[in-house]
Amino acid sequence: QVQLVESGGGLVQAGGSLRVSCAASGRTISGYAMGWFRQAPGKEREFVGSISWSGSSTYYADSVKGRFTISRDNAKNTVYLQMNSLKPEDTAVYYCAAGPLHYTDYTKYNYWGRGTQVTVSS
């Protein structure tokens, strides 16, 4: 079993930056692809981006491409989501997930954190 805990969310003004972290325990995540998803009130869970198990490959949703960056430190069993040039429409609960490959489909991921709230004010 892998337990995932997100942290680093908060309130930021539009145009600002925030880095959220996802710390894993229970098992090493070095063999897992990691994904970030978000869900705003009244909306479906949305793919944000993902990173391969080695960190050599990343993939992003068009809505965040060029603004968000995913990285991982397998030695620390942690994955990061750096968010720059934040917009009010980025407001959501952000979740990390672990799975066999970095899919865009959230149903393909096996383990999930409980999420961290990110609020971007205009």
PLY file of the C-alpha trace (Angstrom):
ply
format ascii 1.0
element vertex 122
property float x
property float y
property float z
element edge 121
property int vertex1
property int vertex2
end_header
0.00 0.00 0.00
1.06 3.55 -0.72
-0.18 6.44 1.39
-0.04 9.87 -0.22
-0.33 13.20 1.56
-0.48 16.52 -0.25
0.65 19.77 1.33
1.48 23.33 0.39
-1.88 24.53 -0.81
-3.23 27.91 0.17
-4.48 31.28 -0.97
-2.51 33.20 -3.60
-3.21 36.19 -5.80
-3.58 35.84 -9.55
-0.19 35.84 -11.20
1.47 34.35 -8.16
3.17 31.02 -7.59
2.68 28.06 -5.31
4.37 24.71 -4.91
2.43 21.74 -3.64
4.08 18.55 -2.51
2.97 14.95 -2.35
4.77 12.83 0.24
4.47 9.07 0.05
4.82 6.47 2.74
4.29 2.75 3.08
6.16 1.89 -0.10
8.61 3.56 -2.39
7.02 5.42 -5.30
10.08 4.92 -7.49
8.25 2.26 -9.48
5.12 4.33 -10.02
4.12 7.03 -12.40
2.62 9.96 -10.54
-0.25 12.14 -11.61
-1.74 15.41 -10.43
-5.45 16.07 -10.76
-7.74 18.83 -9.57
-11.40 19.23 -8.86
-13.31 22.46 -8.55
-16.75 22.64 -6.89
-19.43 21.28 -9.17
-16.93 20.05 -11.74
-15.42 16.70 -12.61
-11.93 15.70 -11.60
-9.51 17.06 -14.18
-6.09 15.85 -15.26
-3.35 18.40 -14.58
-0.17 16.52 -15.42
1.89 13.42 -14.82
5.46 12.22 -14.56
7.02 8.87 -15.35
8.58 6.71 -12.66
12.08 7.90 -13.57
11.13 11.53 -13.99
12.37 11.54 -17.57
8.94 12.10 -19.08
6.20 14.56 -18.18
2.84 15.36 -19.71
0.56 18.32 -19.05
-2.97 19.39 -19.75
-3.17 22.21 -22.29
-4.71 24.47 -19.65
-1.54 24.40 -17.52
1.18 23.78 -20.09
3.97 26.31 -19.76
2.82 27.40 -16.29
2.98 24.22 -14.20
5.93 21.87 -13.71
5.95 18.43 -12.14
9.09 16.96 -10.63
9.92 14.11 -8.32
12.59 13.12 -5.84
12.45 9.36 -5.46
15.05 9.43 -2.69
12.63 11.56 -0.66
9.58 9.65 -1.90
8.05 12.98 -2.87
6.51 14.55 -5.95
6.10 18.27 -6.55
3.80 20.48 -8.54
5.19 23.95 -9.16
2.46 26.34 -10.25
3.34 29.72 -11.75
1.26 32.48 -13.29
-1.76 31.24 -11.39
-5.24 32.19 -12.56
-8.56 32.24 -10.67
-9.69 29.29 -12.80
-6.89 27.22 -11.26
-8.81 27.27 -7.97
-9.52 23.67 -6.97
-8.58 20.85 -4.66
-5.37 19.32 -5.99
-4.78 15.60 -5.67
-1.76 13.44 -6.34
-2.05 9.84 -7.43
0.22 6.86 -8.10
-0.25 4.38 -10.91
1.52 1.98 -13.27
1.84 4.47 -16.14
1.23 8.18 -16.47
-2.29 8.16 -17.79
-4.58 11.13 -18.15
-7.54 9.00 -17.01
-7.91 9.22 -13.25
-9.50 5.78 -13.06
-6.13 4.24 -14.03
-4.43 5.34 -10.83
-4.28 3.04 -7.83
-3.48 5.30 -4.90
-4.73 8.78 -4.03
-4.07 11.49 -1.51
-6.83 13.45 0.18
-6.02 16.66 -1.64
-4.95 20.18 -0.80
-6.97 23.33 -1.50
-5.52 25.94 -3.83
-7.40 29.21 -4.09
-6.40 31.94 -6.53
-7.92 35.35 -5.93
-8.44 37.87 -8.70
0 1
1 2
2 3
3 4
4 5
5 6
6 7
7 8
8 9
9 10
10 11
11 12
12 13
13 14
14 15
15 16
16 17
17 18
18 19
19 20
20 21
21 22
22 23
23 24
24 25
25 26
26 27
27 28
28 29
29 30
30 31
31 32
32 33
33 34
34 35
35 36
36 37
37 38
38 39
39 40
40 41
41 42
42 43
43 44
44 45
45 46
46 47
47 48
48 49
49 50
50 51
51 52
52 53
53 54
54 55
55 56
56 57
57 58
58 59
59 60
60 61
61 62
62 63
63 64
64 65
65 66
66 67
67 68
68 69
69 70
70 71
71 72
72 73
73 74
74 75
75 76
76 77
77 78
78 79
79 80
80 81
81 82
82 83
83 84
84 85
85 86
86 87
87 88
88 89
89 90
90 91
91 92
92 93
93 94
94 95
95 96
96 97
97 98
98 99
99 100
100 101
101 102
102 103
103 104
104 105
105 106
106 107
107 108
108 109
109 110
110 111
111 112
112 113
113 114
114 115
115 116
116 117
117 118
118 119
119 120
120 121
